[in-house]
Amino acid sequence: MRFRLALSLAFGAVLAASPAMAQHAAPKEEVKPFKIDRLVSSNTLQYAIDGNEDHDPENVLVLYLSNGGRVAIRLMPKWAPKHVERIKTLVRQGFYDGIIFHRVIDGFMAQTGDPTGTGEGGSKLPDLAAEFNDVPHGRGTVSMARTDAPDSANSQFFIVFYPRAALDRKYTNFGRVISGMAAADTITRGEPPKNPTRILQASIAADHKPAPVVGLPTQAPASITADMLNHSTAH
């Protein structure tokens, strides 16, 4: 199964499965989006774009990227409780550490969350039932990728660069970037990119995980000699 979002010149961004899957796809099951009350929707959307990471650290996802950037994402359990729970579970398992952004389309979105880097992989956890809602896919939206089956989201998600109304009520919107969107904008483009941007570390802000140390040796020398000690003390 391929978790793939494709561009359609006529209709904007829509889901496309691989040719093999398209031939054998089961009849589509309609999933009605969860309607958020207008007053609640307004409040939660304002809350989602609040840049204060200390406001609700248990629901702030922090991504350190190989491009040197840091992205903070407000997770919204009110919009999609099961999807937020899944993301937090995988983050705390270290699932996303080292995973690439395998499909990045300029003017559209950056997709990640596949340990195989092919767009066809996911976690060992079962797929999730859709939690479509009426929160729009604006710039900075974080939403789950899926196949053409509504209840097929697993671990892959994407960050939206520019508003995509064609995705609304068809993909589970579960959060929004609250800081570091400039770093997200510089994620390397490609399908897949030749030199893909990686998630060096994903964590939940409440866990206070230190930022990853980049550029240090991965292992120590086999032995320390007197010359090494003399050289280090000389400086």
C-alpha positions as CSV (number, residue, x, y, z in Angstrom):
1,M,0.0,0.0,0.0
2,R,1.3,3.4,-0.9
3,F,0.5,6.4,1.4
4,R,0.6,9.0,-1.3
5,L,-0.7,12.5,-1.9
6,A,-0.8,13.6,-5.6
7,L,-1.4,16.8,-7.4
8,S,-4.3,17.1,-9.8
9,L,-4.3,20.0,-12.2
10,A,-8.0,20.0,-12.3
11,F,-9.0,19.5,-8.7
12,G,-5.9,20.4,-6.6
13,A,-4.5,17.9,-4.2
14,V,-6.1,14.5,-4.1
15,L,-5.2,11.0,-3.0
16,A,-3.7,8.6,-5.6
17,A,-2.8,4.9,-5.0
18,S,-0.3,2.9,-6.9
19,P,-1.5,1.4,-10.2
20,A,-1.7,-2.1,-8.7
21,M,-3.7,-0.9,-5.8
22,A,-6.0,1.2,-7.9
23,Q,-7.0,-1.9,-9.9
24,H,-7.9,-3.9,-6.8
25,A,-9.2,-1.2,-4.6
26,A,-12.2,-2.0,-2.4
27,P,-15.3,0.1,-2.7
28,K,-14.8,3.4,-1.0
29,E,-16.5,3.8,2.3
30,E,-17.8,7.2,3.0
31,V,-16.6,8.7,6.3
32,K,-18.5,11.8,7.5
33,P,-16.1,14.4,8.9
34,F,-16.4,15.4,12.5
35,K,-18.1,18.8,12.7
36,I,-16.5,21.1,15.2
37,D,-18.9,23.7,16.7
38,R,-18.2,27.1,15.2
39,L,-17.4,28.7,18.6
40,V,-15.2,25.7,19.6
41,S,-13.6,25.6,16.2
42,S,-12.6,29.3,16.4
43,N,-11.2,28.9,19.9
44,T,-9.3,25.7,19.1
45,L,-7.9,27.1,15.9
46,Q,-6.6,30.2,17.8
47,Y,-5.2,27.9,20.4
48,A,-3.5,25.8,17.8
49,I,-1.6,28.6,16.3
50,D,-0.6,30.0,19.8
51,G,3.2,29.9,19.7
52,N,3.7,29.4,23.4
53,E,5.1,25.9,23.7
54,D,4.7,26.0,27.5
55,H,1.0,26.4,27.2
56,D,0.4,22.7,26.8
57,P,3.8,20.9,26.5
58,E,2.1,17.5,26.6
59,N,0.7,18.2,23.2
60,V,3.7,19.9,21.5
61,L,5.7,17.8,19.1
62,V,9.3,19.0,18.6
63,L,11.2,18.0,15.5
64,Y,14.9,18.6,15.1
65,L,15.8,18.4,11.4
66,S,19.0,17.6,9.6
67,N,18.8,21.0,7.8
68,G,19.6,22.5,11.2
69,G,16.0,23.6,11.9
70,R,13.6,23.0,14.8
71,V,9.9,22.7,14.2
72,A,7.3,22.8,17.0
73,I,3.8,21.4,16.2
74,R,0.7,21.9,18.4
75,L,-1.1,18.5,18.6
76,M,-4.9,18.9,18.9
77,P,-6.6,16.0,20.7
78,K,-10.0,17.8,20.3
79,W,-9.6,17.4,16.5
80,A,-8.4,13.9,16.3
81,P,-7.8,12.1,19.7
82,K,-6.7,8.7,18.3
83,H,-4.3,10.2,15.8
84,V,-2.7,12.4,18.4
85,E,-2.4,9.4,20.7
86,R,-0.7,7.4,17.9
87,I,1.8,10.2,17.1
88,K,2.7,10.6,20.7
89,T,3.1,6.8,21.2
90,L,5.4,6.5,18.2
91,V,7.4,9.6,19.2
92,R,8.1,8.2,22.6
93,Q,9.2,4.9,21.1
94,G,11.8,6.8,19.0
95,F,10.0,5.7,15.8
96,Y,10.6,8.9,13.9
97,D,14.2,9.5,14.8
98,G,16.3,9.2,11.6
99,I,13.3,9.0,9.2
100,I,13.5,11.1,6.0
101,F,11.0,13.4,4.3
102,H,10.5,11.1,1.3
103,R,8.0,13.1,-0.7
104,V,8.3,16.9,-0.8
105,I,6.5,19.0,-3.4
106,D,7.2,22.7,-3.7
107,G,4.0,24.7,-3.1
108,F,2.2,21.7,-1.6
109,M,3.6,19.7,1.3
110,A,6.4,17.6,2.9
111,Q,5.6,14.0,3.8
112,T,7.5,11.8,6.3
113,G,6.9,8.9,8.8
114,D,7.9,5.9,6.6
115,P,10.9,4.0,8.0
116,T,11.5,2.5,4.6
117,G,11.7,5.9,2.9
118,T,9.6,4.6,0.0
119,G,6.1,5.9,0.9
120,E,4.8,2.3,1.4
121,G,5.8,1.6,5.0
122,G,4.5,2.3,8.4
123,S,4.7,1.2,12.0
124,K,3.8,-2.2,13.4
125,L,0.7,-0.7,15.1
126,P,-2.7,-1.2,13.5
127,D,-4.1,1.3,11.1
128,L,-6.3,4.1,12.5
129,A,-10.0,4.8,11.8
130,A,-10.4,8.1,10.1
131,E,-11.1,11.2,12.3
132,F,-11.8,13.6,9.5
133,N,-12.9,17.0,10.8
134,D,-13.8,20.4,9.4
135,V,-10.6,22.2,10.4
136,P,-9.1,23.6,7.1
137,H,-5.7,22.5,5.7
138,G,-4.0,25.9,5.8
139,R,-0.3,26.7,5.8
140,G,1.4,24.8,8.6
141,T,-1.3,22.2,8.9
142,V,-0.1,18.8,10.0
143,S,-2.2,15.9,8.7
144,M,-2.1,12.2,8.3
145,A,-1.3,10.5,4.9
146,R,-3.3,7.4,3.9
147,T,-4.1,5.1,1.0
148,D,-7.4,5.4,-0.8
149,A,-9.0,3.5,2.1
150,P,-10.3,6.1,4.7
151,D,-9.2,4.0,7.6
152,S,-5.6,3.4,6.5
153,A,-3.6,6.1,8.3
154,N,-0.8,4.6,10.4
155,S,2.4,6.6,10.9
156,Q,3.0,8.9,7.9
157,F,2.1,12.6,8.1
158,F,2.6,15.7,6.1
159,I,3.2,19.4,6.7
160,V,1.3,21.7,4.4
161,F,3.2,24.6,2.8
162,Y,0.2,26.4,1.3
163,P,-3.5,26.1,1.9
164,R,-5.1,23.1,0.2
165,A,-8.9,23.1,0.4
166,A,-9.1,19.9,-1.6
167,L,-7.7,18.0,1.4
168,D,-10.3,19.3,3.8
169,R,-12.6,16.6,5.3
170,K,-10.7,13.9,3.4
171,Y,-7.5,13.7,5.6
172,T,-7.2,13.8,9.3
173,N,-5.9,17.2,10.4
174,F,-4.4,16.7,13.8
175,G,-2.2,19.7,14.4
176,R,-0.4,22.8,13.2
177,V,3.1,24.2,13.2
178,I,3.5,26.9,15.9
179,S,7.2,27.7,15.4
180,G,9.9,26.8,12.9
181,M,7.8,27.0,9.8
182,A,10.8,28.6,8.1
183,A,12.8,25.4,8.8
184,A,9.9,23.3,7.3
185,D,10.0,25.5,4.2
186,T,13.6,24.5,3.6
187,I,13.0,20.7,3.6
188,T,14.6,19.3,0.5
189,R,12.2,18.8,-2.4
190,G,11.9,15.6,-4.4
191,E,10.0,12.3,-4.8
192,P,12.2,11.2,-3.2
193,P,14.9,13.9,-2.8
194,K,18.4,13.1,-3.8
195,N,19.7,14.3,-0.4
196,P,16.6,14.1,1.8
197,T,16.1,16.1,5.0
198,R,15.8,13.8,8.0
199,I,14.1,14.0,11.4
200,L,17.1,13.8,13.7
201,Q,14.9,13.6,16.8
202,A,11.2,13.8,17.5
203,S,10.0,14.4,21.1
204,I,7.1,15.6,23.1
205,A,8.0,19.0,24.8
206,A,6.7,17.7,28.2
207,D,9.5,15.1,28.2
208,H,12.2,17.8,28.2
209,K,14.4,15.7,25.9
210,P,17.7,17.5,25.1
211,A,18.4,18.6,21.6
212,P,20.5,16.1,19.6
213,V,24.2,16.7,19.4
214,V,25.2,16.9,15.7
215,G,28.6,16.5,14.2
216,L,30.3,14.5,17.0
217,P,32.0,11.1,16.4
218,T,29.6,8.2,16.7
219,Q,32.1,6.1,18.6
220,A,35.3,6.7,20.7
221,P,38.8,5.7,19.6
222,A,39.7,2.1,20.4
223,S,42.4,3.1,22.9
224,I,43.8,6.3,24.3
225,T,47.6,6.7,24.0
226,A,50.0,8.9,25.8
227,D,50.5,11.0,22.7
228,M,46.8,11.7,22.6
229,L,46.8,12.9,26.2
230,N,49.9,15.1,25.6
231,H,48.3,16.6,22.5
232,S,45.0,17.4,24.3
233,T,46.8,19.0,27.3
234,A,49.0,21.1,25.1
235,H,46.1,23.1,23.9
